């Protein structure tokens, strides 16, 4: 069974340095930053990775793929703590261009093993749209991965971000809506005061918080009427849909009768038609079973979330109680169709 995994992260040392150097210049509460850093150091133990794992694409990663049944990884710049969109536009635009050019160069060196998704300077929507166009048409990347909300916690359903989605629809490429760091206000109000301190970090990010935010992000895009404007637009959502598939019936029940609702269809219609869901390495049968029940096998794509999640990516899928035809769709067929690989 051929296996393509769709959410596999890399980083570049120059990008990390540029972003970290900029962050050091920003005003901050020293006590709050110290506590924040301690919380992350003590909380994210299960998901700690080395920069070597993030940056190596020519040797160890390929061996890992061979050892764990992965034929192709779809690479994206995915270090949420060093998101290029943290920078001012005059820095984020050239940095994302450099990152995307390097991703494309990696794919060119290993065309049988890698594909790529672009990163975008989403706080400058026009520039982001043009970078998506360049990445697809000139570099051969297959879409883009968006690292959470824009600067200041802005959700992308705001009208000013429409050019990004318009360009994705025009190019007919998917956008992967990935979690990222919650804003300081969210962390303080929702994810502080727990004991031990490490619970604060883990619950604000991979334990709970960033999944809720990413799921809300996709839901807000649906409620904005985005898919009535662009019916062919496709999104990808990881971690079994960031809670949304578990609430589709509730969302329909609650939102359909809202006075002034402009949507042509219920939320679930757009979700099941325009969203593709991946496990992001959460290889758990109850969640997969529910997603398959809600979405059907045609809208599930495989992903490991390397290097944050490691292990055999093929065995879990191969041993699930679904048909061989559905396994083939999920392992490679759906993503090949979505990215027009065949």
DRENKOL-579409 format. One record per residue (C-alpha): residue number from 1; residue in three letters; x, y, z. Coordinates in nm, 3 decimals. Each point is the difference from the previous one (the first is absolute). Layout:
<atoms>
ATOM   num   residu        px        py        pz
ATOM   NUM      ala         X         Y         Z
...
</atoms>
This chain:
<atoms>
ATOM   num   residu        px        py        pz
ATOM     1      unk     0.000     0.000     0.000
ATOM     2      unk     0.152     0.329    -0.112
ATOM     3      unk     0.001     0.260     0.278
ATOM     4      unk     0.006     0.379    -0.036
ATOM     5      unk     0.001     0.204     0.321
ATOM     6      unk    -0.128     0.355    -0.026
ATOM     7      unk     0.115     0.194     0.309
ATOM     8      unk     0.373    -0.042     0.040
ATOM     9      unk     0.196     0.292     0.137
ATOM    10      unk     0.338     0.152    -0.074
ATOM    11      unk     0.177     0.314     0.112
ATOM    12      unk     0.302     0.199    -0.114
ATOM    13      unk     0.268     0.140     0.233
ATOM    14      unk     0.000     0.339    -0.170
ATOM    15      unk    -0.378     0.034     0.045
ATOM    16      unk     0.018    -0.093     0.368
ATOM    17      unk     0.277     0.254     0.057
ATOM    18      unk    -0.176     0.285    -0.182
ATOM    19      unk    -0.324    -0.054     0.191
ATOM    20      unk     0.161    -0.055     0.340
ATOM    21      unk     0.219     0.307    -0.044
ATOM    22      unk    -0.308     0.207    -0.078
ATOM    23      unk    -0.195    -0.136     0.298
ATOM    24      unk     0.283     0.099     0.233
ATOM    25      unk    -0.054     0.363    -0.100
ATOM    26      unk    -0.368     0.001     0.094
ATOM    27      unk    -0.120     0.138     0.336
ATOM    28      unk    -0.100    -0.268     0.245
ATOM    29      unk    -0.076    -0.053     0.366
ATOM    30      unk     0.320    -0.175     0.123
ATOM    31      unk    -0.181    -0.185     0.280
ATOM    32      unk    -0.280    -0.116    -0.230
ATOM    33      unk     0.248    -0.110    -0.268
ATOM    34      unk     0.204    -0.191     0.256
ATOM    35      unk    -0.307    -0.186     0.125
ATOM    36      unk    -0.112    -0.062    -0.359
ATOM    37      unk     0.338    -0.145    -0.091
ATOM    38      unk     0.008    -0.219     0.311
ATOM    39      unk    -0.350    -0.128    -0.073
ATOM    40      unk     0.102    -0.104    -0.349
ATOM    41      unk     0.323    -0.157     0.113
ATOM    42      unk    -0.187    -0.212     0.254
ATOM    43      unk    -0.310    -0.061    -0.208
ATOM    44      unk     0.098    -0.092    -0.353
ATOM    45      unk     0.222    -0.293     0.089
ATOM    46      unk    -0.195    -0.249    -0.211
ATOM    47      unk     0.038     0.213    -0.313
ATOM    48      unk     0.355     0.125     0.032
ATOM    49      unk     0.209    -0.029    -0.317
ATOM    50      unk     0.353     0.088    -0.094
ATOM    51      unk     0.082     0.258    -0.263
ATOM    52      unk     0.192    -0.272    -0.181
ATOM    53      unk    -0.322    -0.198    -0.040
ATOM    54      unk    -0.182     0.308    -0.128
ATOM    55      unk     0.271     0.107    -0.242
ATOM    56      unk     0.140    -0.324    -0.143
ATOM    57      unk    -0.168    -0.091    -0.329
ATOM    58      unk     0.275    -0.184    -0.188
ATOM    59      unk     0.106    -0.287     0.225
ATOM    60      unk    -0.162    -0.085     0.336
ATOM    61      unk    -0.351     0.098    -0.105
ATOM    62      unk     0.016    -0.219    -0.309
ATOM    63      unk     0.127    -0.293     0.207
ATOM    64      unk    -0.281     0.060     0.249
ATOM    65      unk    -0.253    -0.008    -0.284
ATOM    66      unk     0.148    -0.325    -0.132
ATOM    67      unk    -0.007    -0.158     0.346
ATOM    68      unk    -0.359     0.107     0.070
ATOM    69      unk    -0.182    -0.075    -0.322
ATOM    70      unk    -0.030     0.354    -0.139
ATOM    71      unk     0.045     0.036    -0.374
ATOM    72      unk    -0.054     0.377    -0.025
ATOM    73      unk    -0.007     0.283     0.254
ATOM    74      unk    -0.169     0.331    -0.078
ATOM    75      unk     0.234     0.254     0.156
ATOM    76      unk    -0.103     0.330     0.156
ATOM    77      unk     0.169     0.260     0.214
ATOM    78      unk    -0.169    -0.081     0.327
ATOM    79      unk     0.184     0.129     0.305
ATOM    80      unk    -0.296     0.170     0.170
ATOM    81      unk     0.222     0.187     0.246
ATOM    82      unk     0.193     0.162    -0.287
ATOM    83      unk    -0.281     0.092    -0.237
ATOM    84      unk     0.125     0.244    -0.269
ATOM    85      unk    -0.329     0.190     0.031
ATOM    86      unk     0.121     0.127     0.339
ATOM    87      unk     0.227     0.238    -0.191
ATOM    88      unk    -0.087     0.334    -0.159
ATOM    89      unk    -0.095    -0.032    -0.367
ATOM    90      unk     0.329     0.139    -0.129
ATOM    91      unk     0.170    -0.296     0.169
ATOM    92      unk    -0.265    -0.273    -0.020
ATOM    93      unk    -0.051     0.026    -0.377
ATOM    94      unk     0.364    -0.058    -0.104
ATOM    95      unk     0.042    -0.263     0.271
ATOM    96      unk    -0.300    -0.204    -0.117
ATOM    97      unk     0.126     0.030    -0.357
ATOM    98      unk     0.337    -0.138     0.106
ATOM    99      unk    -0.159    -0.283     0.200
ATOM   100      unk    -0.224    -0.102    -0.290
ATOM   101      unk     0.287     0.008    -0.246
ATOM   102      unk     0.196    -0.229     0.232
ATOM   103      unk    -0.295    -0.241     0.039
ATOM   104      unk    -0.027    -0.018    -0.379
ATOM   105      unk     0.373    -0.065    -0.029
ATOM   106      unk    -0.032    -0.288     0.247
ATOM   107      unk    -0.284    -0.150    -0.204
ATOM   108      unk     0.208     0.036    -0.316
ATOM   109      unk     0.290    -0.190     0.162
ATOM   110      unk    -0.231    -0.285     0.104
ATOM   111      unk    -0.297     0.012    -0.241
ATOM   112      unk    -0.113    -0.354     0.080
ATOM   113      unk    -0.002     0.053     0.376
ATOM   114      unk    -0.124     0.354     0.067
ATOM   115      unk    -0.270     0.246    -0.096
ATOM   116      unk    -0.036     0.345     0.151
ATOM   117      unk    -0.248     0.250     0.143
ATOM   118      unk     0.082     0.371     0.009
ATOM   119      unk     0.003     0.223     0.305
ATOM   120      unk    -0.162     0.342    -0.041
ATOM   121      unk     0.031     0.351     0.149
ATOM   122      unk    -0.371    -0.002     0.077
ATOM   123      unk    -0.005     0.333     0.186
ATOM   124      unk     0.061     0.158    -0.341
ATOM   125      unk    -0.280    -0.173    -0.196
ATOM   126      unk     0.088     0.138    -0.344
ATOM   127      unk     0.363    -0.103     0.041
ATOM   128      unk    -0.111    -0.338     0.133
ATOM   129      unk    -0.220    -0.057    -0.306
ATOM   130      unk     0.287     0.088    -0.233
ATOM   131      unk     0.241    -0.224     0.190
ATOM   132      unk    -0.248    -0.287    -0.025
ATOM   133      unk    -0.021     0.061    -0.376
ATOM   134      unk     0.380     0.005    -0.034
ATOM   135      unk     0.040    -0.309     0.217
ATOM   136      unk    -0.244    -0.202    -0.206
ATOM   137      unk     0.067     0.127    -0.352
ATOM   138      unk     0.376     0.056     0.019
ATOM   139      unk     0.121    -0.227     0.280
ATOM   140      unk    -0.236    -0.294    -0.045
ATOM   141      unk    -0.129    -0.005     0.358
ATOM   142      unk    -0.343    -0.155     0.050
ATOM   143      unk    -0.181     0.254     0.218
ATOM   144      unk     0.077     0.168     0.331
ATOM   145      unk    -0.002    -0.064     0.373
ATOM   146      unk    -0.127     0.287     0.214
ATOM   147      unk     0.141     0.011     0.351
ATOM   148      unk    -0.298     0.111     0.202
ATOM   149      unk    -0.156     0.343     0.024
ATOM   150      unk     0.164     0.317    -0.133
ATOM   151      unk     0.185     0.246     0.223
ATOM   152      unk    -0.204     0.111     0.298
ATOM   153      unk    -0.216    -0.314    -0.011
ATOM   154      unk    -0.193     0.105    -0.311
ATOM   155      unk    -0.210    -0.273    -0.154
ATOM   156      unk     0.010    -0.028    -0.377
ATOM   157      unk    -0.373     0.046    -0.049
ATOM   158      unk     0.061     0.377     0.003
ATOM   159      unk    -0.067     0.140    -0.351
ATOM   160      unk     0.354     0.131    -0.038
ATOM   161      unk     0.132    -0.358    -0.019
ATOM   162      unk    -0.223    -0.093    -0.294
ATOM   163      unk     0.281     0.031    -0.261
ATOM   164      unk     0.176    -0.302     0.151
ATOM   165      unk    -0.303    -0.224    -0.042
ATOM   166      unk    -0.087     0.146    -0.338
ATOM   167      unk     0.348    -0.088    -0.125
ATOM   168      unk    -0.015    -0.352     0.146
ATOM   169      unk    -0.334    -0.056    -0.173
ATOM   170      unk     0.134     0.140    -0.327
ATOM   171      unk     0.306    -0.225     0.014
ATOM   172      unk    -0.214    -0.292     0.126
ATOM   173      unk     0.242    -0.085     0.282
ATOM   174      unk    -0.084    -0.080     0.364
ATOM   175      unk     0.082     0.203     0.309
ATOM   176      unk     0.098    -0.194     0.312
ATOM   177      unk    -0.129     0.182     0.311
ATOM   178      unk     0.255    -0.086     0.268
ATOM   179      unk    -0.007     0.093     0.372
ATOM   180      unk     0.242     0.253     0.137
ATOM   181      unk     0.083     0.184     0.319
ATOM   182      unk    -0.304     0.151     0.177
ATOM   183      unk     0.023     0.372     0.073
ATOM   184      unk     0.130     0.118     0.335
ATOM   185      unk    -0.353     0.106     0.102
ATOM   186      unk    -0.140    -0.346    -0.074
ATOM   187      unk     0.284    -0.170     0.185
ATOM   188      unk    -0.047     0.225     0.303
ATOM   189      unk    -0.379    -0.027     0.019
ATOM   190      unk    -0.048    -0.366    -0.084
ATOM   191      unk     0.327    -0.182     0.056
ATOM   192      unk     0.164     0.132     0.315
ATOM   193      unk    -0.012    -0.078     0.369
ATOM   194      unk     0.019    -0.378    -0.041
ATOM   195      unk     0.232    -0.211     0.211
ATOM   196      unk     0.259    -0.126    -0.086
ATOM   197      unk     0.096     0.292    -0.220
ATOM   198      unk     0.060    -0.226    -0.299
ATOM   199      unk    -0.376    -0.057    -0.031
ATOM   200      unk    -0.038     0.364    -0.108
ATOM   201      unk     0.217    -0.043    -0.309
ATOM   202      unk    -0.121    -0.343    -0.100
ATOM   203      unk    -0.367     0.093     0.032
ATOM   204      unk     0.041     0.325    -0.192
ATOM   205      unk     0.161    -0.179    -0.294
ATOM   206      unk    -0.002    -0.371    -0.099
ATOM   207      unk    -0.198    -0.119     0.302
ATOM   208      unk    -0.308     0.205    -0.083
ATOM   209      unk     0.017     0.368    -0.081
ATOM   210      unk     0.147     0.027    -0.343
ATOM   211      unk    -0.228    -0.276    -0.129
ATOM   212      unk    -0.305     0.191     0.117
ATOM   213      unk     0.129     0.316    -0.167
ATOM   214      unk     0.081    -0.175    -0.330
ATOM   215      unk    -0.343    -0.165    -0.003
ATOM   216      unk    -0.166     0.333     0.069
ATOM   217      unk     0.206     0.146    -0.282
ATOM   218      unk    -0.143    -0.245    -0.255
ATOM   219      unk    -0.353     0.044     0.138
ATOM   220      unk     0.021     0.379    -0.025
ATOM   221      unk     0.113    -0.028    -0.360
ATOM   222      unk    -0.308    -0.210    -0.076
ATOM   223      unk    -0.231     0.241     0.181
ATOM   224      unk     0.148     0.293    -0.192
ATOM   225      unk    -0.148    -0.136    -0.322
ATOM   226      unk     0.344    -0.074    -0.143
ATOM   227      unk    -0.111    -0.318    -0.173
ATOM   228      unk    -0.301     0.163    -0.160
ATOM   229      unk     0.247     0.246    -0.156
ATOM   230      unk     0.253    -0.269    -0.094
ATOM   231      unk    -0.175    -0.339    -0.025
ATOM   232      unk     0.314    -0.177    -0.122
ATOM   233      unk     0.223     0.122     0.286
ATOM   234      unk     0.146    -0.282     0.209
ATOM   235      unk     0.135     0.010     0.356
ATOM   236      unk     0.194    -0.265     0.190
ATOM   237      unk    -0.044    -0.030     0.378
ATOM   238      unk     0.223    -0.215     0.219
ATOM   239      unk    -0.039    -0.181     0.334
ATOM   240      unk    -0.321    -0.168    -0.117
ATOM   241      unk    -0.153     0.335    -0.095
ATOM   242      unk     0.088     0.193     0.318
ATOM   243      unk    -0.323    -0.104     0.181
ATOM   244      unk    -0.235     0.120    -0.279
ATOM   245      unk    -0.121    -0.338    -0.135
ATOM   246      unk    -0.126    -0.088     0.350
ATOM   247      unk    -0.228     0.306     0.000
ATOM   248      unk    -0.135     0.015    -0.355
ATOM   249      unk    -0.359    -0.086     0.093
ATOM   250      unk     0.008     0.246     0.288
ATOM   251      unk     0.139     0.271    -0.226
ATOM   252      unk    -0.278    -0.059    -0.252
ATOM   253      unk    -0.265     0.005     0.269
ATOM   254      unk     0.133     0.319     0.158
ATOM   255      unk     0.096     0.209    -0.303
ATOM   256      unk    -0.254    -0.084    -0.271
ATOM   257      unk    -0.294     0.189     0.161
ATOM   258      unk     0.207     0.309     0.091
ATOM   259      unk    -0.182     0.314    -0.118
ATOM   260      unk     0.171     0.137    -0.312
ATOM   261      unk     0.203    -0.317    -0.066
ATOM   262      unk     0.125     0.054    -0.358
ATOM   263      unk     0.132    -0.352    -0.061
ATOM   264      unk    -0.157    -0.206    -0.276
ATOM   265      unk     0.061    -0.324     0.190
ATOM   266      unk     0.058    -0.125     0.357
ATOM   267      unk     0.352     0.007     0.143
ATOM   268      unk     0.038    -0.376    -0.040
ATOM   269      unk    -0.066     0.023    -0.374
ATOM   270      unk     0.304     0.221    -0.056
ATOM   271      unk     0.214    -0.189     0.248
ATOM   272      unk    -0.063    -0.338    -0.161
ATOM   273      unk     0.041     0.142    -0.350
ATOM   274      unk     0.292     0.243     0.033
ATOM   275      unk     0.209    -0.126     0.294
ATOM   276      unk     0.241    -0.292     0.011
ATOM   277      unk     0.102    -0.140     0.339
ATOM   278      unk     0.329    -0.156     0.109
ATOM   279      unk     0.103    -0.174     0.325
ATOM   280      unk     0.326     0.197     0.042
ATOM   281      unk     0.148    -0.305     0.168
ATOM   282      unk    -0.295    -0.049     0.238
ATOM   283      unk    -0.034    -0.366    -0.085
ATOM   284      unk    -0.312    -0.074     0.205
ATOM   285      unk    -0.286    -0.216    -0.124
ATOM   286      unk    -0.295     0.167     0.182
ATOM   287      unk     0.083     0.338    -0.154
ATOM   288      unk     0.065    -0.151    -0.342
ATOM   289      unk    -0.324    -0.196     0.012
ATOM   290      unk    -0.202     0.312     0.076
ATOM   291      unk     0.170     0.200    -0.277
ATOM   292      unk    -0.063    -0.279    -0.250
ATOM   293      unk    -0.364    -0.014     0.108
ATOM   294      unk    -0.041     0.375    -0.044
ATOM   295      unk     0.225     0.067    -0.300
ATOM   296      unk     0.035    -0.328    -0.185
ATOM   297      unk     0.332    -0.146    -0.113
ATOM   298      unk     0.021     0.236    -0.300
ATOM   299      unk     0.080     0.298     0.225
ATOM   300      unk     0.265    -0.155     0.227
ATOM   301      unk     0.370     0.050    -0.080
ATOM   302      unk     0.291    -0.157     0.192
ATOM   303      unk     0.254     0.204     0.196
ATOM   304      unk     0.253    -0.065     0.274
ATOM   305      unk     0.106     0.347     0.126
ATOM   306      unk     0.369    -0.091    -0.020
ATOM   307      unk     0.227     0.061     0.186
ATOM   308      unk    -0.233     0.079     0.291
ATOM   309      unk    -0.161    -0.343    -0.038
ATOM   310      unk     0.210    -0.298    -0.099
ATOM   311      unk    -0.055    -0.369    -0.054
ATOM   312      unk    -0.133    -0.227    -0.269
ATOM   313      unk    -0.248     0.206    -0.199
ATOM   314      unk    -0.126    -0.296    -0.201
ATOM   315      unk    -0.082    -0.269     0.257
ATOM   316      unk    -0.292     0.177     0.166
ATOM   317      unk    -0.178     0.067    -0.328
ATOM   318      unk     0.075    -0.347    -0.134
ATOM   319      unk    -0.154    -0.159     0.311
ATOM   320      unk    -0.319     0.206     0.016
ATOM   321      unk    -0.332    -0.175    -0.058
ATOM   322      unk    -0.081     0.168    -0.331
ATOM   323      unk     0.005    -0.126    -0.357
ATOM   324      unk     0.322    -0.026    -0.198
ATOM   325      unk    -0.147     0.244    -0.252
ATOM   326      unk    -0.054     0.261     0.271
ATOM   327      unk     0.350    -0.058     0.137
ATOM   328      unk     0.145     0.072    -0.344
ATOM   329      unk    -0.205     0.321    -0.028
ATOM   330      unk     0.116     0.122     0.340
ATOM   331      unk     0.362    -0.109    -0.045
ATOM   332      unk     0.055     0.172    -0.333
ATOM   333      unk    -0.300     0.015    -0.232
ATOM   334      unk    -0.180     0.296     0.153
ATOM   335      unk     0.306     0.223     0.025
ATOM   336      unk     0.108    -0.094    -0.352
ATOM   337      unk    -0.341     0.108    -0.127
ATOM   338      unk    -0.006     0.317     0.213
ATOM   339      unk     0.347     0.107    -0.115
ATOM   340      unk    -0.060    -0.122    -0.356
ATOM   341      unk     0.298    -0.234     0.015
ATOM   342      unk    -0.154    -0.238    -0.249
</atoms>
